[in-house]
Amino acid sequence: MDGKNVYQMRLEMGKKLAKETPVEIDLVLPVPDSGVAEEELISTKYTSKQIAANMGADSMGFLSIEGLKESLGNDKEYSLVSFDGKYFAGGNADSPGCGDC
C-alpha cells in the first residue's frame, strides 16, 4: 500500500495494540474492511465489554486512532473516515451535499 509492506504495517499495528492494551492475546484481527462505514462498526453500538461477552472472550481492545496513525507512519496522511467519520475535504456523512459519502 503506497509502497509499504502491508504485512509489516499490520505487525506494527499489533505491536502498538500490545502496548496500549497489555493483556495476554490469543487473537488479533485487522478490521474493519475499508468498505465499511463508521456507523456500521460494532463498536459504535456496543462497549468493548459487551462485544467480548457476545464473543465469549475474556476481554477485548481496539487500537487507538493515534496508535493506528503511528503504526502507518507519518510520511502520508491516510483517510481514517471509517474510524473517525472525518473526510479529507472536511465535513462528514451528515454534511450538506454529501449524498452517498
N, C-alpha and C positions, 0 to 999 in steps of 0.2 A: 504494500500500500504506500503510494508516494515514495517508492524507492526503499521502503523499510521492510524488514522481515516481519511478517505478521506473527509468526510463531514466537519470535523474540519479544515482540510487543506484548503478547499475551503472557509470556513469562514475567515480564516487568510488572504487569498488572497484578499477577498472582503474588509476587514479592511484596508489592505495595499493600495489597489486601492483607497479607500476613502480618505486616507491621501495624496496620490500622485496626485489625481485629485479631488480637493474639490468642487464638484458641487452637486446639487440635483440629485439623481439617481433613475430612475424608474425601471431599469433592469440591472442585472449583469449576464453575460453569461460566463461560463468556456469553452473557446475554445483555441486552436484547438484540434480536436481529435488527439490522439498520432500517428495515421497513416498518418497524413498529412505532406508532405514535405515542407520545408521552402519556396520554390519557388511557392507553391500553396496557400500560405496565402494571403488574400486580401490586407493586409497592405503592401505587397511588391510592389503592383501596384498602390495603391491609398493612399492619405493622410487621416488622421482621419476626416478632414472636408468633403472630397469628399464621404467617406463612410457614414458619418452621413447624408449628403444631400440625398444620394441614398436611405437610410432607412427612411427618413423623420424625423430624430431625430434632436434635437437642438444642441447636442454635443456628442462627443464620446471620450473615452480614453482607453488606454491599460496599464496594469500593466507592469512596467519595469522588465527587466530580473533580476536586483538586488532585486527588490521587490518580485519577484517570488521566488528567492533563499532564501530570508529571511523568507518568508511565509512557505516554505517547511522545514526549519530548516537547521542548518549547520552540522548535525551529519552524513550526507551522501552526496556524490556527485551524483546528478541526471543528466541524459542525457537531455540536452536542445537543441538537434540538430534541432528540429522543429522550434525553435526560433532563434538560432544563427548560425546554419549550422556547428557547431564545433562537431566533433566526439571525443570520448574518446581516440581513438588511434592516434589522430592528423589528420590534413588534413580536407578536406571537400568533397562534392559530385563531385567536379571537379578534385580531386587529381588522379594521375595516378594509375590505378589498382583498382579503387573504384567500377567499374562496376555498379551494381544496388544499390549502397549505399542509 
